[in-house]
């Protein structure tokens, strides 16, 4: 849910790498950062706390210094997953 407490970005990145994308943390954290930047996305999918960079090119803080949670928009997008609009297939470890 979108109104849950914030979690450390490093924890979220670790969960994603362990469950869905076992190819390194940089791609995952960079994606989270982009989804939390109001100057990068029209509708934010991640509600972030901390330094997520600037429009002037300043780099975001390391994942151990930032916290994230799902935005209201992301929650609305995920609400329709159980309607089976898209056929899903198993991931790399068949889960």
Protein Blocks (a to p, Z undefined) as FASTA:
>chain_A
ZZbccddfklmmmmmmmmmmcgbjklmmmmmmmmmmmklpmbdcbdcedjebjfkopacd
dfklpccdddfklmmmmmmmmnomaccdddfkoZZ
